Amino acid sequence: MEFWYQKDKWVSSSLNTFVCLIGCSIGDFGTILYFQIFTDVTSILVIMPIAIINGILSSIILETALLLRSMGFKIAIKMATGMSMVSMISMEFAMNITDIILEGSLVISFSSIIPVLIVGFIVPWPYNYWRLVKHNKSCCG
């Protein structure tokens, strides 16, 4: 049981998860906002996969930019694309499903942004902790 009680790893994994959340939110919210403002498309089946893909891509871009501070581009992009897709995909699905539950659709509103971000953080955090402790690999930072 000691596995789940390493405070320093919870702190590190929370920072990693937060970086992922910022990156994923940029692409996800941007896509949803684009469809909300500039198109008549309201289908969840159209918007959700595009939002998820853009969220993952923006997270990879952010991670690459952060890694460039300590390594060359080739290594940074390789590490960023090698991040845990489990973490990013679970975050994206959690955020989108929460939005659908709260709003009935994928829309950006002041009433749903905070709950969407909280759920998007909480869902992948234990996985990110597990990965950090078990494999000493930070999946998002």
Z-matrix of the N, CA and C atoms (Angstrom, degrees):
N
C 1 1.449
C 2 1.532 1 112.11
N 3 1.304 2 117.38 1 -18.35
C 4 1.459 3 119.58 2 179.89
C 5 1.527 4 112.08 3 -60.59
N 6 1.304 5 115.55 4 -21.40
C 7 1.455 6 121.16 5 -179.35
C 8 1.530 7 111.42 6 -51.79
N 9 1.333 8 117.44 7 -42.51
C 10 1.467 9 122.13 8 -174.06
C 11 1.524 10 113.24 9 -89.41
N 12 1.326 11 118.25 10 6.69
C 13 1.464 12 120.87 11 -174.99
C 14 1.525 13 113.91 12 -115.95
N 15 1.289 14 118.43 13 29.90
C 16 1.461 15 121.72 14 -179.76
C 17 1.530 16 109.17 15 -97.47
N 18 1.318 17 114.66 16 95.68
C 19 1.466 18 121.46 17 -173.16
C 20 1.532 19 112.15 18 -56.53
N 21 1.326 20 117.97 19 -42.74
C 22 1.460 21 120.44 20 -178.88
C 23 1.534 22 111.58 21 -62.32
N 24 1.330 23 116.70 22 -34.58
C 25 1.475 24 120.42 23 178.72
C 26 1.522 25 110.88 24 -72.97
N 27 1.343 26 116.89 25 -34.40
C 28 1.463 27 119.10 26 175.68
C 29 1.524 28 110.30 27 -64.68
N 30 1.325 29 116.47 28 -39.80
C 31 1.469 30 120.34 29 178.52
C 32 1.526 31 110.05 30 -65.12
N 33 1.323 32 117.05 31 -48.96
C 34 1.472 33 120.66 32 179.36
C 35 1.516 34 111.45 33 -60.94
N 36 1.320 35 116.64 34 -44.49
C 37 1.464 36 119.24 35 -178.56
C 38 1.527 37 111.32 36 -68.35
N 39 1.330 38 117.58 37 -29.19
C 40 1.469 39 119.33 38 176.82
C 41 1.530 40 110.71 39 -68.70
N 42 1.321 41 116.57 40 -37.82
C 43 1.469 42 119.73 41 176.95
C 44 1.531 43 110.48 42 -67.02
N 45 1.329 44 116.55 43 -41.36
C 46 1.458 45 120.98 44 177.14
C 47 1.527 46 110.65 45 -61.35
N 48 1.321 47 116.00 46 -44.41
C 49 1.460 48 121.08 47 -179.81
C 50 1.520 49 110.40 48 -64.25
N 51 1.325 50 116.47 49 -38.02
C 52 1.461 51 120.44 50 178.79
C 53 1.531 52 111.89 51 -63.88
N 54 1.329 53 116.79 52 -40.84
C 55 1.462 54 120.60 53 176.60
C 56 1.530 55 109.96 54 -61.19
N 57 1.321 56 116.03 55 -44.27
C 58 1.467 57 120.22 56 176.79
C 59 1.516 58 110.92 57 -60.11
N 60 1.328 59 115.96 58 -43.58
C 61 1.457 60 120.77 59 -178.74
C 62 1.525 61 111.50 60 -60.44
N 63 1.310 62 116.86 61 -42.91
C 64 1.470 63 120.15 62 178.02
C 65 1.524 64 109.52 63 -62.07
N 66 1.325 65 116.43 64 -50.95
C 67 1.466 66 119.65 65 -178.31
C 68 1.509 67 112.92 66 -61.09
N 69 1.314 68 116.82 67 -47.64
C 70 1.467 69 119.91 68 -179.10
C 71 1.525 70 111.68 69 -65.45
N 72 1.325 71 116.62 70 -38.66
C 73 1.464 72 120.41 71 -178.17
C 74 1.520 73 112.72 72 -64.32
N 75 1.304 74 116.94 73 -35.88
C 76 1.466 75 120.37 74 -179.38
C 77 1.528 76 110.12 75 -59.27
N 78 1.309 77 116.94 76 -52.88
C 79 1.461 78 120.44 77 -178.81
C 80 1.511 79 113.03 78 -70.88
N 81 1.324 80 116.39 79 -40.36
C 82 1.460 81 121.57 80 -178.34
C 83 1.531 82 110.77 81 -65.85
N 84 1.328 83 116.95 82 -55.27
C 85 1.465 84 120.81 83 -178.93
C 86 1.527 85 111.20 84 -63.89
N 87 1.325 86 116.09 85 -39.26
C 88 1.467 87 119.60 86 179.05
C 89 1.515 88 112.25 87 -60.34
N 90 1.318 89 116.21 88 -42.72
C 91 1.468 90 121.07 89 179.31
C 92 1.527 91 110.84 90 -65.62
N 93 1.323 92 116.20 91 -48.25
C 94 1.464 93 120.17 92 -179.33
C 95 1.527 94 110.14 93 -61.48
N 96 1.316 95 116.75 94 -43.05
C 97 1.462 96 120.95 95 179.13
C 98 1.530 97 111.53 96 -63.65
N 99 1.326 98 116.48 97 -39.89
C 100 1.469 99 120.27 98 177.11
C 101 1.534 100 110.52 99 -58.38
N 102 1.323 101 116.26 100 -50.47
C 103 1.468 102 119.65 101 -179.64
C 104 1.523 103 111.10 102 -63.79
N 105 1.320 104 116.46 103 -36.35
C 106 1.458 105 121.81 104 -178.74
C 107 1.527 106 111.75 105 -67.04
N 108 1.318 107 117.62 106 -39.21
C 109 1.467 108 121.53 107 -174.80
C 110 1.525 109 113.11 108 -92.55
N 111 1.316 110 117.28 109 -42.95
C 112 1.461 111 120.63 110 -167.55
C 113 1.529 112 116.39 111 -104.08
N 114 1.320 113 118.79 112 -4.87
C 115 1.464 114 119.14 113 -179.22
C 116 1.523 115 110.40 114 -134.24
N 117 1.305 116 115.03 115 170.03
C 118 1.461 117 121.36 116 174.10
C 119 1.527 118 111.24 117 -98.63
N 120 1.320 119 116.85 118 3.09
C 121 1.458 120 121.75 119 -178.52
C 122 1.529 121 108.76 120 -72.44
N 123 1.321 122 116.29 121 125.41
C 124 1.461 123 121.02 122 178.03
C 125 1.528 124 111.61 123 -125.51
N 126 1.319 125 117.73 124 0.25
C 127 1.458 126 121.64 125 -176.59
C 128 1.527 127 111.38 126 -69.09
N 129 1.331 128 114.75 127 123.28
C 130 1.463 129 120.79 128 177.20
C 131 1.527 130 110.44 129 -60.41
N 132 1.334 131 116.11 130 -34.59
C 133 1.469 132 120.42 131 -178.47
C 134 1.528 133 112.55 132 -68.37
N 135 1.313 134 117.18 133 -20.63
C 136 1.467 135 121.48 134 176.43
C 137 1.527 136 109.81 135 -90.98
N 138 1.323 137 116.33 136 -49.71
C 139 1.464 138 121.37 137 -172.64
C 140 1.535 139 112.52 138 -71.27
N 141 1.326 140 117.25 139 -43.50
C 142 1.470 141 120.28 140 -172.99
C 143 1.529 142 114.15 141 -59.96
N 144 1.342 143 119.69 142 -48.46
C 145 1.476 144 116.76 143 179.88
C 146 1.527 145 112.86 144 -64.32
N 147 1.312 146 116.79 145 -35.61
C 148 1.476 147 120.05 146 178.86
C 149 1.527 148 109.52 147 -67.63
N 150 1.334 149 116.98 148 -42.29
C 151 1.465 150 120.86 149 178.66
C 152 1.527 151 111.10 150 -63.05
N 153 1.324 152 117.12 151 -41.35
C 154 1.471 153 120.99 152 179.77
C 155 1.523 154 110.74 153 -64.98
N 156 1.311 155 116.94 154 -46.20
C 157 1.475 156 120.69 155 179.11
C 158 1.529 157 110.28 156 -61.64
N 159 1.334 158 116.68 157 -46.44
C 160 1.466 159 119.31 158 179.98
C 161 1.522 160 112.10 159 -65.95
N 162 1.338 161 117.19 160 -33.74
C 163 1.463 162 120.26 161 176.07
C 164 1.516 163 111.60 162 -64.22
N 165 1.315 164 116.48 163 -44.31
C 166 1.465 165 120.47 164 178.50
C 167 1.524 166 110.66 165 -64.92
N 168 1.333 167 116.68 166 -44.17
C 169 1.469 168 119.81 167 179.51
C 170 1.527 169 112.08 168 -62.66
N 171 1.329 170 117.53 169 -42.39
C 172 1.468 171 119.17 170 179.85
C 173 1.526 172 110.79 171 -68.42
N 174 1.320 173 117.69 172 -31.76
C 175 1.460 174 120.55 173 175.88
C 176 1.530 175 110.53 174 -66.40
N 177 1.322 176 116.67 175 -42.11
C 178 1.466 177 120.97 176 177.82
C 179 1.529 178 110.26 177 -63.43
N 180 1.319 179 117.30 178 -41.41
C 181 1.469 180 121.15 179 178.71
C 182 1.529 181 110.64 180 -63.15
N 183 1.342 182 116.98 181 -45.58
C 184 1.462 183 120.45 182 179.08
C 185 1.523 184 110.69 183 -62.82
N 186 1.319 185 116.62 184 -45.58
C 187 1.466 186 120.32 185 179.99
C 188 1.528 187 110.66 186 -61.10
N 189 1.316 188 117.12 187 -42.54
C 190 1.466 189 120.60 188 178.23
C 191 1.523 190 110.36 189 -60.09
N 192 1.331 191 116.19 190 -45.17
C 193 1.475 192 120.34 191 179.73
C 194 1.527 193 110.91 192 -60.43
N 195 1.332 194 117.30 193 -41.35
C 196 1.468 195 120.26 194 178.66
C 197 1.523 196 111.78 195 -67.80
N 198 1.315 197 116.97 196 -39.12
C 199 1.467 198 120.74 197 -179.98
C 200 1.527 199 112.72 198 -70.30
N 201 1.323 200 117.40 199 -25.19
C 202 1.470 201 120.66 200 -179.94
C 203 1.529 202 112.08 201 -62.00
N 204 1.326 203 116.72 202 -18.27
C 205 1.466 204 119.85 203 177.95
C 206 1.526 205 111.51 204 -67.93
N 207 1.345 206 116.06 205 -24.45
C 208 1.471 207 118.46 206 -174.99
C 209 1.523 208 114.57 207 -123.90
N 210 1.346 209 117.45 208 2.16
C 211 1.468 210 119.08 209 -179.17
C 212 1.520 211 110.03 210 -159.01
N 213 1.319 212 116.13 211 170.38
C 214 1.448 213 121.96 212 178.99
C 215 1.523 214 111.99 213 -73.25
N 216 1.336 215 115.36 214 164.96
C 217 1.456 216 121.36 215 -175.15
C 218 1.525 217 112.87 216 -59.52
N 219 1.333 218 116.52 217 -45.72
C 220 1.458 219 120.54 218 -176.40
C 221 1.532 220 112.02 219 -58.71
N 222 1.316 221 115.86 220 -45.45
C 223 1.464 222 120.30 221 179.53
C 224 1.530 223 110.16 222 -70.14
N 225 1.325 224 116.29 223 -40.48
C 226 1.473 225 120.30 224 -178.77
C 227 1.524 226 111.43 225 -62.66
N 228 1.316 227 117.98 226 -44.83
C 229 1.464 228 120.34 227 -179.48
C 230 1.528 229 110.32 228 -67.78
N 231 1.326 230 116.53 229 -35.75
C 232 1.468 231 120.05 230 178.23
C 233 1.529 232 110.41 231 -65.53
N 234 1.307 233 117.04 232 -43.97
C 235 1.464 234 120.60 233 178.76
C 236 1.530 235 110.56 234 -66.08
N 237 1.329 236 116.63 235 -42.22
C 238 1.470 237 120.20 236 -178.63
C 239 1.523 238 111.56 237 -64.68
N 240 1.309 239 117.08 238 -40.35
C 241 1.467 240 119.28 239 178.94
C 242 1.530 241 110.88 240 -76.43
N 243 1.310 242 117.16 241 -17.17
C 244 1.454 243 120.75 242 177.59
C 245 1.524 244 113.38 243 -89.24
N 246 1.327 245 116.37 244 2.34
C 247 1.461 246 119.56 245 177.45
C 248 1.520 247 109.54 246 -58.88
N 249 1.269 248 116.16 247 166.30
C 250 1.449 249 120.68 248 -178.40
C 251 1.522 250 111.98 249 -70.53
N 252 1.315 251 115.70 250 113.66
C 253 1.457 252 120.55 251 175.49
C 254 1.525 253 110.26 252 -68.93
N 255 1.336 254 116.93 253 -27.11
C 256 1.462 255 120.54 254 177.71
C 257 1.528 256 109.41 255 -58.66
N 258 1.320 257 116.00 256 -46.68
C 259 1.458 258 121.14 257 -179.62
C 260 1.524 259 111.20 258 -63.16
N 261 1.316 260 116.94 259 -49.05
C 262 1.462 261 120.24 260 -176.44
C 263 1.526 262 112.33 261 -67.51
N 264 1.319 263 116.80 262 -42.69
C 265 1.471 264 119.91 263 -178.84
C 266 1.530 265 110.32 264 -67.85
N 267 1.331 266 117.11 265 -42.06
C 268 1.471 267 118.84 266 178.57
C 269 1.523 268 110.79 267 -63.92
N 270 1.328 269 116.81 268 -38.46
C 271 1.463 270 120.99 269 177.52
C 272 1.521 271 110.09 270 -62.86
N 273 1.315 272 116.77 271 -47.94
C 274 1.462 273 121.15 272 -178.46
C 275 1.529 274 111.85 273 -61.65
N 276 1.331 275 116.59 274 -47.64
C 277 1.469 276 119.64 275 179.16
C 278 1.521 277 110.81 276 -61.84
N 279 1.331 278 117.27 277 -44.13
C 280 1.465 279 120.89 278 -179.79
C 281 1.523 280 111.30 279 -60.17
N 282 1.324 281 116.67 280 -43.52
C 283 1.461 282 120.39 281 179.73
C 284 1.529 283 111.01 282 -64.21
N 285 1.320 284 116.58 283 -46.37
C 286 1.459 285 120.27 284 -177.36
C 287 1.523 286 112.07 285 -68.35
N 288 1.318 287 118.20 286 -42.41
C 289 1.466 288 121.41 287 179.12
C 290 1.529 289 110.05 288 -64.42
N 291 1.320 290 117.56 289 -40.39
C 292 1.471 291 120.96 290 177.02
C 293 1.520 292 110.67 291 -60.87
N 294 1.317 293 116.87 292 -44.02
C 295 1.466 294 121.16 293 178.05
C 296 1.532 295 110.67 294 -60.90
N 297 1.320 296 116.60 295 -43.72
C 298 1.468 297 120.73 296 179.65
C 299 1.530 298 110.25 297 -63.58
N 300 1.323 299 117.46 298 -42.23
C 301 1.469 300 121.00 299 179.54
C 302 1.532 301 110.38 300 -63.83
N 303 1.326 302 116.96 301 -44.43
C 304 1.468 303 120.65 302 -176.29
C 305 1.529 304 113.30 303 -76.18
N 306 1.328 305 116.56 304 -37.96
C 307 1.460 306 120.21 305 -172.21
C 308 1.531 307 114.14 306 -109.79
N 309 1.317 308 116.60 307 -13.64
C 310 1.462 309 119.94 308 -177.00
C 311 1.513 310 113.16 309 82.41
N 312 1.304 311 116.19 310 -1.09
C 313 1.462 312 122.30 311 -179.56
C 314 1.524 313 108.28 312 -164.10
N 315 1.331 314 115.34 313 179.85
C 316 1.466 315 119.51 314 174.54
C 317 1.524 316 107.97 315 -94.13
N 318 1.323 317 115.60 316 99.56
C 319 1.456 318 122.27 317 178.37
C 320 1.526 319 108.56 318 -140.28
N 321 1.307 320 114.64 319 156.45
C 322 1.456 321 119.98 320 174.62
C 323 1.523 322 106.98 321 -97.32
N 324 1.326 323 115.76 322 123.16
C 325 1.468 324 119.98 323 176.54
C 326 1.527 325 108.01 324 -143.56
N 327 1.319 326 115.16 325 155.40
C 328 1.463 327 119.24 326 -179.26
C 329 1.528 328 111.65 327 -63.22
N 330 1.321 329 117.28 328 -29.06
C 331 1.461 330 120.01 329 -177.30
C 332 1.532 331 113.06 330 -76.22
N 333 1.314 332 117.66 331 -19.57
C 334 1.469 333 118.63 332 -176.38
C 335 1.532 334 114.85 333 -110.03
N 336 1.296 335 118.85 334 -14.33
C 337 1.473 336 120.44 335 -175.19
C 338 1.531 337 111.99 336 -59.15
N 339 1.311 338 117.78 337 -50.25
C 340 1.470 339 120.72 338 -177.07
C 341 1.533 340 111.21 339 -64.45
N 342 1.341 341 119.35 340 -49.74
C 343 1.477 342 117.66 341 177.76
C 344 1.530 343 112.76 342 -60.01
N 345 1.325 344 117.49 343 -37.81
C 346 1.461 345 121.01 344 179.03
C 347 1.529 346 110.28 345 -62.57
N 348 1.322 347 117.21 346 -43.31
C 349 1.462 348 120.91 347 179.29
C 350 1.533 349 111.72 348 -67.41
N 351 1.320 350 116.93 349 -39.74
C 352 1.466 351 120.29 350 179.45
C 353 1.530 352 110.28 351 -63.01
N 354 1.323 353 117.21 352 -48.35
C 355 1.467 354 120.60 353 179.77
C 356 1.529 355 110.19 354 -64.86
N 357 1.347 356 116.30 355 -40.30
C 358 1.463 357 120.28 356 178.06
C 359 1.519 358 112.80 357 -61.55
N 360 1.317 359 117.13 358 -27.78
C 361 1.464 360 121.58 359 176.81
C 362 1.524 361 111.27 360 -81.38
N 363 1.320 362 116.77 361 -47.50
C 364 1.463 363 121.79 362 -173.22
C 365 1.533 364 112.82 363 -66.16
N 366 1.320 365 117.59 364 -40.83
C 367 1.474 366 120.02 365 -174.05
C 368 1.535 367 113.10 366 -59.90
N 369 1.331 368 120.86 367 -50.28
C 370 1.475 369 118.59 368 -177.52
C 371 1.532 370 114.77 369 -86.08
N 372 1.317 371 117.59 370 -9.76
C 373 1.466 372 120.38 371 -174.50
C 374 1.524 373 113.52 372 -57.42
N 375 1.339 374 121.32 373 -48.47
C 376 1.480 375 119.46 374 178.45
C 377 1.536 376 112.75 375 -60.99
N 378 1.318 377 116.81 376 -35.81
C 379 1.464 378 119.56 377 177.18
C 380 1.528 379 110.14 378 -65.20
N 381 1.317 380 116.42 379 -42.96
C 382 1.462 381 120.47 380 179.77
C 383 1.531 382 110.53 381 -63.83
N 384 1.333 383 116.80 382 -38.15
C 385 1.463 384 121.07 383 175.17
C 386 1.531 385 109.72 384 -62.44
N 387 1.329 386 116.43 385 -50.77
C 388 1.465 387 121.67 386 -178.93
C 389 1.525 388 110.61 387 -55.66
N 390 1.335 389 115.90 388 -46.47
C 391 1.458 390 120.15 389 -178.00
C 392 1.531 391 110.96 390 -63.91
N 393 1.318 392 116.81 391 -39.12
C 394 1.454 393 121.64 392 179.48
C 395 1.534 394 111.21 393 -66.41
N 396 1.318 395 117.17 394 -43.19
C 397 1.466 396 120.57 395 -179.28
C 398 1.524 397 110.75 396 -74.31
N 399 1.303 398 117.93 397 -48.95
C 400 1.464 399 122.56 398 -174.21
C 401 1.527 400 112.81 399 -68.64
N 402 1.328 401 116.60 400 -45.49
C 403 1.466 402 120.94 401 -174.01
C 404 1.527 403 114.33 402 -113.25
N 405 1.328 404 115.93 403 0.13
C 406 1.462 405 121.63 404 -175.06
C 407 1.521 406 111.01 405 52.54
N 408 1.347 407 114.69 406 37.16
C 409 1.457 408 121.03 407 179.36
C 410 1.505 409 109.58 408 -120.27
N 411 1.295 410 114.36 409 126.82
C 412 1.439 411 120.96 410 176.46
C 413 1.516 412 107.68 411 -90.07
N 414 1.318 413 116.15 412 118.42
C 415 1.461 414 118.45 413 -173.75
C 416 1.515 415 113.49 414 -81.72
N 417 1.310 416 117.68 415 -14.18
C 418 1.471 417 118.35 416 -173.63
C 419 1.515 418 113.32 417 -139.54
N 420 1.275 419 119.39 418 18.87
C 421 1.450 420 116.70 419 -179.86
C 422 1.497 421 112.85 420 -176.73
